[in-house]
Amino acid sequence: MLIVLTEFDFSLLRFQKEDFLKENIINQICYPPLRIDILTLEDL
């Protein structure tokens, strides 16, 4: 995930591996209507 964010030029947000390992977290990038939500849910 960190590689993908870097490739899309989101490296300045300084996400870390731990940000995506915690369960039930929603990481939001930007603002609607262009917002990207990255979910770390166990299942839907």
PDB file of N, H, CA, C and O in Angstrom:
ATOM      1  N   MET A   1       0.824  -1.180   0.000  1.00  0.00           N
ATOM      2  CA  MET A   1       0.000   0.000   0.000  1.00  0.00           C
ATOM      3  C   MET A   1       0.873   1.250   0.000  1.00  0.00           C
ATOM      4  O   MET A   1       0.572   2.223  -0.691  1.00  0.00           O
ATOM      5  N   LEU A   2       1.933   1.222   0.760  1.00  0.00           N
ATOM      6  H   LEU A   2       2.177   0.432   1.321  1.00  0.00           H
ATOM      7  CA  LEU A   2       2.815   2.394   0.816  1.00  0.00           C
ATOM      8  C   LEU A   2       3.466   2.669  -0.535  1.00  0.00           C
ATOM      9  O   LEU A   2       3.655   3.826  -0.910  1.00  0.00           O
ATOM     10  N   ILE A   3       3.801   1.633  -1.252  1.00  0.00           N
ATOM     11  H   ILE A   3       3.647   0.693  -0.947  1.00  0.00           H
ATOM     12  CA  ILE A   3       4.401   1.808  -2.585  1.00  0.00           C
ATOM     13  C   ILE A   3       3.390   2.446  -3.531  1.00  0.00           C
ATOM     14  O   ILE A   3       3.733   3.349  -4.295  1.00  0.00           O
ATOM     15  N   VAL A   4       2.165   1.985  -3.481  1.00  0.00           N
ATOM     16  H   VAL A   4       1.886   1.252  -2.861  1.00  0.00           H
ATOM     17  CA  VAL A   4       1.120   2.537  -4.350  1.00  0.00           C
ATOM     18  C   VAL A   4       0.878   4.011  -4.028  1.00  0.00           C
ATOM     19  O   VAL A   4       0.771   4.835  -4.936  1.00  0.00           O
ATOM     20  N   LEU A   5       0.792   4.339  -2.757  1.00  0.00           N
ATOM     21  H   LEU A   5       0.879   3.669  -2.020  1.00  0.00           H
ATOM     22  CA  LEU A   5       0.583   5.739  -2.379  1.00  0.00           C
ATOM     23  C   LEU A   5       1.740   6.616  -2.843  1.00  0.00           C
ATOM     24  O   LEU A   5       1.532   7.752  -3.270  1.00  0.00           O
ATOM     25  N   THR A   6       2.938   6.098  -2.760  1.00  0.00           N
ATOM     26  H   THR A   6       3.107   5.175  -2.412  1.00  0.00           H
ATOM     27  CA  THR A   6       4.104   6.849  -3.229  1.00  0.00           C
ATOM     28  C   THR A   6       4.054   7.043  -4.738  1.00  0.00           C
ATOM     29  O   THR A   6       4.368   8.124  -5.236  1.00  0.00           O
ATOM     30  N   GLU A   7       3.664   6.007  -5.463  1.00  0.00           N
ATOM     31  H   GLU A   7       3.410   5.129  -5.058  1.00  0.00           H
ATOM     32  CA  GLU A   7       3.579   6.111  -6.923  1.00  0.00           C
ATOM     33  C   GLU A   7       2.535   7.134  -7.362  1.00  0.00           C
ATOM     34  O   GLU A   7       2.676   7.753  -8.417  1.00  0.00           O
ATOM     35  N   PHE A   8       1.497   7.313  -6.564  1.00  0.00           N
ATOM     36  H   PHE A   8       1.382   6.811  -5.707  1.00  0.00           H
ATOM     37  CA  PHE A   8       0.464   8.294  -6.889  1.00  0.00           C
ATOM     38  C   PHE A   8       0.709   9.633  -6.203  1.00  0.00           C
ATOM     39  O   PHE A   8      -0.186  10.474  -6.112  1.00  0.00           O
ATOM     40  N   ASP A   9       1.923   9.813  -5.728  1.00  0.00           N
ATOM     41  H   ASP A   9       2.649   9.130  -5.801  1.00  0.00           H
ATOM     42  CA  ASP A   9       2.389  11.085  -5.168  1.00  0.00           C
ATOM     43  C   ASP A   9       1.694  11.484  -3.866  1.00  0.00           C
ATOM     44  O   ASP A   9       1.482  12.668  -3.607  1.00  0.00           O
ATOM     45  N   PHE A  10       1.342  10.496  -3.054  1.00  0.00           N
ATOM     46  H   PHE A  10       1.514   9.533  -3.264  1.00  0.00           H
ATOM     47  CA  PHE A  10       0.776  10.762  -1.738  1.00  0.00           C
ATOM     48  C   PHE A  10       1.798  10.534  -0.629  1.00  0.00           C
ATOM     49  O   PHE A  10       1.416  10.393   0.533  1.00  0.00           O
ATOM     50  N   SER A  11       3.056  10.495  -0.952  1.00  0.00           N
ATOM     51  H   SER A  11       3.366  10.610  -1.896  1.00  0.00           H
ATOM     52  CA  SER A  11       4.091  10.223   0.048  1.00  0.00           C
ATOM     53  C   SER A  11       4.193  11.331   1.096  1.00  0.00           C
ATOM     54  O   SER A  11       4.659  11.087   2.209  1.00  0.00           O
ATOM     55  N   LEU A  12       3.771  12.524   0.756  1.00  0.00           N
ATOM     56  H   LEU A  12       3.393  12.723  -0.148  1.00  0.00           H
ATOM     57  CA  LEU A  12       3.834  13.626   1.717  1.00  0.00           C
ATOM     58  C   LEU A  12       2.878  13.438   2.896  1.00  0.00           C
ATOM     59  O   LEU A  12       3.020  14.103   3.922  1.00  0.00           O
ATOM     60  N   LEU A  13       1.922  12.547   2.753  1.00  0.00           N
ATOM     61  H   LEU A  13       1.807  12.007   1.920  1.00  0.00           H
ATOM     62  CA  LEU A  13       0.986  12.287   3.847  1.00  0.00           C
ATOM     63  C   LEU A  13       1.620  11.466   4.960  1.00  0.00           C
ATOM     64  O   LEU A  13       1.085  11.387   6.065  1.00  0.00           O
ATOM     65  N   ARG A  14       2.735  10.870   4.670  1.00  0.00           N
ATOM     66  H   ARG A  14       3.170  10.934   3.772  1.00  0.00           H
ATOM     67  CA  ARG A  14       3.541  10.132   5.660  1.00  0.00           C
ATOM     68  C   ARG A  14       2.787   8.998   6.338  1.00  0.00           C
ATOM     69  O   ARG A  14       2.869   8.829   7.555  1.00  0.00           O
ATOM     70  N   PHE A  15       2.063   8.232   5.559  1.00  0.00           N
ATOM     71  H   PHE A  15       1.997   8.368   4.571  1.00  0.00           H
ATOM     72  CA  PHE A  15       1.465   7.020   6.103  1.00  0.00           C
ATOM     73  C   PHE A  15       2.577   6.056   6.470  1.00  0.00           C
ATOM     74  O   PHE A  15       3.650   6.064   5.867  1.00  0.00           O
ATOM     75  N   GLN A  16       2.307   5.229   7.461  1.00  0.00           N
ATOM     76  H   GLN A  16       1.436   5.223   7.951  1.00  0.00           H
ATOM     77  CA  GLN A  16       3.248   4.200   7.864  1.00  0.00           C
ATOM     78  C   GLN A  16       2.558   2.853   7.787  1.00  0.00           C
ATOM     79  O   GLN A  16       1.331   2.772   7.736  1.00  0.00           O
ATOM     80  N   LYS A  17       3.346   1.810   7.780  1.00  0.00           N
ATOM     81  H   LYS A  17       4.343   1.875   7.821  1.00  0.00           H
ATOM     82  CA  LYS A  17       2.804   0.458   7.677  1.00  0.00           C
ATOM     83  C   LYS A  17       1.736   0.204   8.744  1.00  0.00           C
ATOM     84  O   LYS A  17       0.720  -0.434   8.467  1.00  0.00           O
ATOM     85  N   GLU A  18       1.958   0.688   9.927  1.00  0.00           N
ATOM     86  H   GLU A  18       2.783   1.206  10.152  1.00  0.00           H
ATOM     87  CA  GLU A  18       1.033   0.470  11.034  1.00  0.00           C
ATOM     88  C   GLU A  18      -0.344   1.084  10.785  1.00  0.00           C
ATOM     89  O   GLU A  18      -1.342   0.618  11.335  1.00  0.00           O
ATOM     90  N   ASP A  19      -0.399   2.119   9.965  1.00  0.00           N
ATOM     91  H   ASP A  19       0.411   2.498   9.518  1.00  0.00           H
ATOM     92  CA  ASP A  19      -1.683   2.753   9.651  1.00  0.00           C
ATOM     93  C   ASP A  19      -2.624   1.804   8.922  1.00  0.00           C
ATOM     94  O   ASP A  19      -3.840   1.989   8.957  1.00  0.00           O
ATOM     95  N   PHE A  20      -2.080   0.799   8.267  1.00  0.00           N
ATOM     96  H   PHE A  20      -1.092   0.648   8.238  1.00  0.00           H
ATOM     97  CA  PHE A  20      -2.902  -0.132   7.494  1.00  0.00           C
ATOM     98  C   PHE A  20      -3.032  -1.489   8.169  1.00  0.00           C
ATOM     99  O   PHE A  20      -3.725  -2.369   7.659  1.00  0.00           O
ATOM    100  N   LEU A  21      -2.385  -1.665   9.295  1.00  0.00           N
ATOM    101  H   LEU A  21      -1.823  -0.949   9.710  1.00  0.00           H
ATOM    102  CA  LEU A  21      -2.473  -2.929  10.020  1.00  0.00           C
ATOM    103  C   LEU A  21      -3.525  -2.895  11.125  1.00  0.00           C
ATOM    104  O   LEU A  21      -3.952  -3.946  11.602  1.00  0.00           O
ATOM    105  N   LYS A  22      -3.937  -1.727  11.528  1.00  0.00           N
ATOM    106  H   LYS A  22      -3.590  -0.873  11.140  1.00  0.00           H
ATOM    107  CA  LYS A  22      -4.985  -1.605  12.544  1.00  0.00           C
ATOM    108  C   LYS A  22      -6.329  -1.929  11.902  1.00  0.00           C
ATOM    109  O   LYS A  22      -6.616  -1.490  10.788  1.00  0.00           O
ATOM    110  N   GLU A  23      -7.148  -2.696  12.611  1.00  0.00           N
ATOM    111  H   GLU A  23      -6.915  -3.053  13.516  1.00  0.00           H
ATOM    112  CA  GLU A  23      -8.449  -3.077  12.066  1.00  0.00           C
ATOM    113  C   GLU A  23      -9.486  -1.988  12.295  1.00  0.00           C
ATOM    114  O   GLU A  23      -9.418  -1.220  13.254  1.00  0.00           O
ATOM    115  N   ASN A  24     -10.440  -1.951  11.387  1.00  0.00           N
ATOM    116  H   ASN A  24     -10.495  -2.575  10.608  1.00  0.00           H
ATOM    117  CA  ASN A  24     -11.595  -1.048  11.479  1.00  0.00           C
ATOM    118  C   ASN A  24     -11.215   0.430  11.466  1.00  0.00           C
ATOM    119  O   ASN A  24     -11.772   1.234  12.214  1.00  0.00           O
ATOM    120  N   ILE A  25     -10.276   0.767  10.622  1.00  0.00           N
ATOM    121  H   ILE A  25      -9.823   0.114  10.014  1.00  0.00           H
ATOM    122  CA  ILE A  25      -9.838   2.148  10.461  1.00  0.00           C
ATOM    123  C   ILE A  25     -10.170   2.601   9.039  1.00  0.00           C
ATOM    124  O   ILE A  25     -10.065   1.822   8.091  1.00  0.00           O
ATOM    125  N   ILE A  26     -10.567   3.852   8.900  1.00  0.00           N
ATOM    126  H   ILE A  26     -10.653   4.485   9.670  1.00  0.00           H
ATOM    127  CA  ILE A  26     -10.788   4.441   7.581  1.00  0.00           C
ATOM    128  C   ILE A  26      -9.781   5.570   7.409  1.00  0.00           C
ATOM    129  O   ILE A  26      -9.847   6.583   8.106  1.00  0.00           O
ATOM    130  N   ASN A  27      -8.862   5.394   6.494  1.00  0.00           N
ATOM    131  H   ASN A  27      -8.808   4.571   5.928  1.00  0.00           H
ATOM    132  CA  ASN A  27      -7.893   6.435   6.158  1.00  0.00           C
ATOM    133  C   ASN A  27      -8.451   7.213   4.976  1.00  0.00           C
ATOM    134  O   ASN A  27      -8.724   6.636   3.923  1.00  0.00           O
ATOM    135  N   GLN A  28      -8.620   8.508   5.144  1.00  0.00           N
ATOM    136  H   GLN A  28      -8.399   8.976   6.000  1.00  0.00           H
ATOM    137  CA  GLN A  28      -9.212   9.329   4.093  1.00  0.00           C
ATOM    138  C   GLN A  28      -8.166  10.265   3.510  1.00  0.00           C
ATOM    139  O   GLN A  28      -7.400  10.909   4.227  1.00  0.00           O
ATOM    140  N   ILE A  29      -8.162  10.318   2.186  1.00  0.00           N
ATOM    141  H   ILE A  29      -8.784   9.795   1.604  1.00  0.00           H
ATOM    142  CA  ILE A  29      -7.225  11.176   1.464  1.00  0.00           C
ATOM    143  C   ILE A  29      -8.046  12.159   0.638  1.00  0.00           C
ATOM    144  O   ILE A  29      -8.937  11.749  -0.106  1.00  0.00           O
ATOM    145  N   CYS A  30      -7.761  13.426   0.759  1.00  0.00           N
ATOM    146  H   CYS A  30      -7.037  13.759   1.364  1.00  0.00           H
ATOM    147  CA  CYS A  30      -8.426  14.513   0.018  1.00  0.00           C
ATOM    148  C   CYS A  30      -9.829  14.771   0.548  1.00  0.00           C
ATOM    149  O   CYS A  30     -10.187  14.352   1.648  1.00  0.00           O
ATOM    150  N   TYR A  31     -10.607  15.470  -0.261  1.00  0.00           N
ATOM    151  H   TYR A  31     -10.316  15.811  -1.154  1.00  0.00           H
ATOM    152  CA  TYR A  31     -11.948  15.893   0.130  1.00  0.00           C
ATOM    153  C   TYR A  31     -12.948  15.498  -0.948  1.00  0.00           C
ATOM    154  O   TYR A  31     -12.593  15.405  -2.123  1.00  0.00           O
ATOM    155  N   PRO A  32     -14.220  15.261  -0.545  1.00  0.00           N
ATOM    156  CA  PRO A  32     -15.238  14.947  -1.544  1.00  0.00           C
ATOM    157  C   PRO A  32     -15.336  16.066  -2.569  1.00  0.00           C
ATOM    158  O   PRO A  32     -15.110  17.226  -2.224  1.00  0.00           O
ATOM    159  N   PRO A  33     -15.652  15.771  -3.765  1.00  0.00           N
ATOM    160  CA  PRO A  33     -16.015  14.468  -4.323  1.00  0.00           C
ATOM    161  C   PRO A  33     -14.812  13.648  -4.794  1.00  0.00           C
ATOM    162  O   PRO A  33     -14.992  12.592  -5.399  1.00  0.00           O
ATOM    163  N   LEU A  34     -13.616  14.105  -4.532  1.00  0.00           N
ATOM    164  H   LEU A  34     -13.469  14.963  -4.040  1.00  0.00           H
ATOM    165  CA  LEU A  34     -12.416  13.398  -4.992  1.00  0.00           C
ATOM    166  C   LEU A  34     -11.741  12.603  -3.878  1.00  0.00           C
ATOM    167  O   LEU A  34     -10.590  12.192  -4.026  1.00  0.00           O
ATOM    168  N   ARG A  35     -12.421  12.386  -2.797  1.00  0.00           N
ATOM    169  H   ARG A  35     -13.356  12.720  -2.677  1.00  0.00           H
ATOM    170  CA  ARG A  35     -11.838  11.702  -1.642  1.00  0.00           C
ATOM    171  C   ARG A  35     -11.619  10.220  -1.935  1.00  0.00           C
ATOM    172  O   ARG A  35     -12.406   9.582  -2.634  1.00  0.00           O
ATOM    173  N   ILE A  36     -10.553   9.703  -1.392  1.00  0.00           N
ATOM    174  H   ILE A  36      -9.913  10.221  -0.824  1.00  0.00           H
ATOM    175  CA  ILE A  36     -10.242   8.280  -1.462  1.00  0.00           C
ATOM    176  C   ILE A  36     -10.290   7.740  -0.040  1.00  0.00           C
ATOM    177  O   ILE A  36      -9.618   8.263   0.850  1.00  0.00           O
ATOM    178  N   ASP A  37     -11.081   6.699   0.175  1.00  0.00           N
ATOM    179  H   ASP A  37     -11.627   6.275  -0.547  1.00  0.00           H
ATOM    180  CA  ASP A  37     -11.164   6.048   1.481  1.00  0.00           C
ATOM    181  C   ASP A  37     -10.440   4.712   1.405  1.00  0.00           C
ATOM    182  O   ASP A  37     -10.707   3.899   0.520  1.00  0.00           O
ATOM    183  N   ILE A  38      -9.532   4.495   2.330  1.00  0.00           N
ATOM    184  H   ILE A  38      -9.315   5.155   3.049  1.00  0.00           H
ATOM    185  CA  ILE A  38      -8.816   3.223   2.414  1.00  0.00           C
ATOM    186  C   ILE A  38      -9.288   2.546   3.692  1.00  0.00           C
ATOM    187  O   ILE A  38      -9.009   3.013   4.796  1.00  0.00           O
ATOM    188  N   LEU A  39     -10.006   1.441   3.529  1.00  0.00           N
ATOM    189  H   LEU A  39     -10.233   1.062   2.632  1.00  0.00           H
ATOM    190  CA  LEU A  39     -10.622   0.753   4.661  1.00  0.00           C
ATOM    191  C   LEU A  39      -9.746  -0.397   5.132  1.00  0.00           C
ATOM    192  O   LEU A  39      -9.151  -1.109   4.323  1.00  0.00           O
ATOM    193  N   THR A  40      -9.672  -0.569   6.425  1.00  0.00           N
ATOM    194  H   THR A  40     -10.155   0.009   7.082  1.00  0.00           H
ATOM    195  CA  THR A  40      -8.938  -1.701   6.988  1.00  0.00           C
ATOM    196  C   THR A  40      -9.901  -2.579   7.777  1.00  0.00           C
ATOM    197  O   THR A  40      -9.631  -2.944   8.921  1.00  0.00           O
ATOM    198  N   LEU A  41     -11.006  -2.907   7.164  1.00  0.00           N
ATOM    199  H   LEU A  41     -11.225  -2.610   6.234  1.00  0.00           H
ATOM    200  CA  LEU A  41     -12.017  -3.726   7.816  1.00  0.00           C
ATOM    201  C   LEU A  41     -11.687  -5.198   7.647  1.00  0.00           C
ATOM    202  O   LEU A  41     -11.165  -5.623   6.616  1.00  0.00           O
ATOM    203  N   GLU A  42     -12.004  -5.967   8.682  1.00  0.00           N
ATOM    204  H   GLU A  42     -12.428  -5.622   9.519  1.00  0.00           H
ATOM    205  CA  GLU A  42     -11.764  -7.398   8.603  1.00  0.00           C
ATOM    206  C   GLU A  42     -12.666  -8.032   7.546  1.00  0.00           C
ATOM    207  O   GLU A  42     -12.205  -8.832   6.732  1.00  0.00           O
ATOM    208  N   ASP A  43     -13.936  -7.678   7.559  1.00  0.00           N
ATOM    209  H   ASP A  43     -14.310  -7.028   8.220  1.00  0.00           H
ATOM    210  CA  ASP A  43     -14.865  -8.077   6.503  1.00  0.00           C
ATOM    211  C   ASP A  43     -16.033  -7.107   6.497  1.00  0.00           C
ATOM    212  O   ASP A  43     -16.258  -6.372   7.459  1.00  0.00           O
ATOM    213  N   LEU A  44     -16.764  -7.120   5.406  1.00  0.00           N
ATOM    214  H   LEU A  44     -16.582  -7.717   4.625  1.00  0.00           H
ATOM    215  CA  LEU A  44     -17.893  -6.186   5.272  1.00  0.00           C
ATOM    216  C   LEU A  44     -19.191  -6.864   5.586  1.00  0.00           C
ATOM    217  O   LEU A  44     -20.247  -6.234   5.525  1.00  0.00           O
TER     218      LEU A  44
END
